[in-house]
Amino acid sequence: MALYEHVFLARQDLSQAQVDALAAQATEIVEAGNGKVTKTETWGLKSLAYKIERNRKAHFVLLNIEAPGSVVAELERQTRINEDIIRYITIRVDEHEEGPSVMMRKNDRERKRRDAREDRD
């Protein structure tokens, strides 16, 4: 089966529970088509470079998917219909990254720097 990374941006006014429900809904779509989601990461509420549909921020979510192309096409179709998702991208990859993604490692680095700065003060 082919490997994909699917990232979507959800509206800023959604709660974290609603964002988790969107990720679960995407997982159900993939599993219904005999695929599987190997990793789900919620990157949190982040600022956008420019306004998208009057949103200055968005909730970012990453899904690592193992599935045939037809399942990904159905996932994208359902994502396009959903009004809570303002942007999405699906990329075919040769292999999935082991461990946390770059975005999650960046958050850890920033947290460690902040803690170190607070310890100095």
N, C-alpha and C positions, 0 to 999 in steps of 0.2 A: 504494500500500500504506500501511497505517496505521503510525504510529511509536509505539513503546512504550519505557519504561524498566522494567527488571526488576531488582529488588534482592533478593538472598537472603542469609540469615545461616546459616553453617555452624557445626557444633559446635566448641567450643574445643579439643578434644583431637585434631583433625585436623592433619596436617602441611600445609605450604604446597603441596606437590606434590599432595596429595589435594584441596585446595581448587581448585587449577588444573585438576585432572581433572574436578571437578564443573562448572566453568565451560565446559570443553571439551565435556562431555556435553550441557549446555544448548545450546551452539552447534550441535552435531550435530543435535539435535532441531529447532531452528529451520531449519537448512539443508535437512533432509530434507523439510520442508514448503514449500520454495521461498521461504523468507525469508532474511534475512541479518542477522548481528550486526555492526553498524558499529563498536562500541567495547566493550572489556571492561576494567574497572578493578577491581583488588583493593585495597580500602581498608585491609586489614590486620586484625589482632586488636584489637578494641576492647571496652571494658567496656560491659555492658548496664545500663540503668536499673533493671531488676529481673530476678530469676532467671527463666529460661525453661527448663523441663525440666531443672532442676538445673545449668544453665550460667550462670555469672556473666559470661562473655565469649563473643564469637563472631567469626568471620571474616566480613567484609562484602564482597560482590562486586556490582558494577553491570554490567548488560548493556544497551546501546542496541540495539534491535531494529527492523527494518523487516520486517513480515510481516502476513498476513491474520489476522483474529481467531481462526480455527480453529487456527492454528499456536500462538498464545499459549495457547489453551485446552488444547492437548496438552502444552505446556511446563509449565503450572501443574499438570496432572494428574500428570505425571512427577515434578515437584518435591514434590507432596503425598505421593507414595509413598516418596520417598527419606528414609531415617531420619537421614542426616547433615545434612539441612537442617532447622533448627528454626523458621524464619520466612521468609516471602517476601512481596513485594508487586509487582504489575505495574500500571503507570499508563500510560494513553494520553496522549501529548503532541502538541502541534501541530508542534513542531520539536525536533530534538536540539541540545543545547548544544555549541558548537564548543570545542575545546581541552579541558583538564582540567576535571573537575567541581568543584563547590564543596568537596567533602571533600578532594580532592587539593590544591586551592589552599590550604586551611586547613593541611594538613600542611606545605606549602612555607613558609608564613608562620611557623609555629611553629619550623621548622628554622632559618630565617634569624634569628629572634629569639634562639634558643639560641646560634647561632654568634656573633652580635653581643655577647651577654652574656659568652661565654667570651673573646672578644677583649679586652673591657674589663678582665677580671680579670688 
